[in-house]
């Protein structure tokens, strides 16, 4: 545990020093130095825990009721600690260069302090062995990430996104608070490793789904995510999307086994939510013009795939199918690692593109690939990876999930077979739309001619922004080249989640995919060699592109993001319910003096869950509150009566009789 405590110390020292120092140069050195040193120490601690498959605990008294500074570093905690260390350190290096361009001369000590606090709080979340410590770290994680989301608080949209994120985060914390109180009361302890179940199980399960599912971005609790990511700086979006959402999945992996053997409806619920999130996320992603909203909805998609894997793992445990459980839980953990690498790469890369072009709109970009060779190449590879093209790392984890579903088709019957077949069909649909989505993102955002002056004159980011992208890209290729070794490293963590799972054969199932990387590399090299050899001998003639007889081709005559995706969005209109509006104004030409009409058309795809569920719900709550305020009378006896009724209701909830699942 020494390396872990060194990491926590580095992050805390980096946060306090960056916040205290006024000189900008010293502040960023302290902030980035703390993030890098903490990342290296935490990475060392996590690697040791994974290699040794051992569990290390440490405890000390804490002057808080029922509180103990209890930590436990086991293989499951190490799986989630490693991305915190790697992605956190890389995003810190990128973040300083990004902030210097974003707000030249502005103090960045506060942002770096909040960033280091976020890293430290997430590390404590995955290693806390006491419920009170877990909740404190969880709340600190929410508040520090909120502070980073509202970095550009002078903008009204940023403040609205921050408010929405804070409301969602505290509703999730309230559910977790009730979950921990019920577990502690039923087990007479606050030590997490001493918890052995609780009652009523169904209520505890639903509280875990709401509390952890909100942070994980599981549909329909994802509504904070598409607005918070565009509002936050790009390096913060990368960390939140790649790492912070995994804290929700850590909570599910840690606390669901405590509740005992899962009921079948638990598995069906997770599979339904996961399939809905995967399909809905990718469909809404392809309808967005904001590049960061595209990536945010892609995060919802991959959170849905991971949720589907959780449901499949619970189904395997409930039906005593050990190989199914082993495949599913390995796929979940593997996919979270792969998504962390690829999504961090994409947020950093397209964040640099948007910053250079001074716009996040796809229709304001273009022409970057020819001028930004390093950034463009990493973004093309990252997009191919996140679209799950064969030979890359995300494909390996989705292949494991697919094999689990196929195994379910062969071995299950009845309602379980129907659920698996439906999930298999929706996963296939998700994969096809994802390829179209990221083809659109790369084609419109990086190819073609620059669509605006900002895109045409954008300066390539410096080495501090490019280096983390290259490292993440190398990480994606490295994982793709040895998927069997990665699956084997995850086996001890799977055994913590599902002790009866069969993991011995999982490595052999995914290892053959390693052949695809050298095969694709060889084919690509041969194609380039053939082009170089035969291209020299063939005569070349350069001329303008045929444009139907119109020689003055401008950037506005290219495909737009909306026109590119229109065939798919029209097909998905019953789900998207996109709205469009025309804006026209009359202008007078200087030469001919004839009036001309300039027409603009815009479309929107509002989140249906937010518009159809949460906004009416909160509006109704607001109306009820206003009605109660108008009729309330401030009497001491009335207030005491409210307190007594509330306490009695909570006590009744605590001492509910045991019920089945």
Secondary structure, DSSP 8 states (H G I E B T S, - for coil): -HHHHHHHHHHHHHHHHHHH--SHHHHHHHHHHHHHHHHHHHHHHHHHHHHH---EEE--B-SSTT-B--EEE-HHHHHHHHHHHHHHHHHHHHHHHHHHHHSTT---HHHHHHHHHHHHHHHHHHHB-BHHHHHHHHHHHHHHHHHHHTTTTTSHHHHHHHHHHHHHHHHHHHHHHHHHHHHHHHHT--BGGG----SSHHHHHHHHHHHHHHHHT-TTS-TTHHHHHHHS-HHHHHHIIIIITHHHHHHHHHHTGGG-S--HHHHHHHHHHHHHHHHHHHHHHTT--BHHHHHHHHHHHHHHHHHHHHHHHHHHHHTT-HHHHHHHHHHHHHHHHHHHHHHHHHHHHHHHHHHHHT--BGGG----TTT-HHHHHHHHHHHHHHTT-TTSHHHHHHHHHHHHHHHHHHH--HHHHHHHHHHHHHHHHHHHHHHHHHHHHHHHHHSSS-SSHHHHH-----HHHHHHHHHHHHHHHHHHHTHHHHHHHHHHHHHHH-TT---TTHHHHHHGGGHHHHHHHHHHHHHHHHHHHHHHHS---------TT-----GGGS--HHHHHHHHHHHTHHHH--EEEEEEEEEE-TTT--EEEEEEEEEE---HHIIIIIHHHHHHHHHHHHHHHHH----HHHHHHHHHHHHHHHHHHHT------
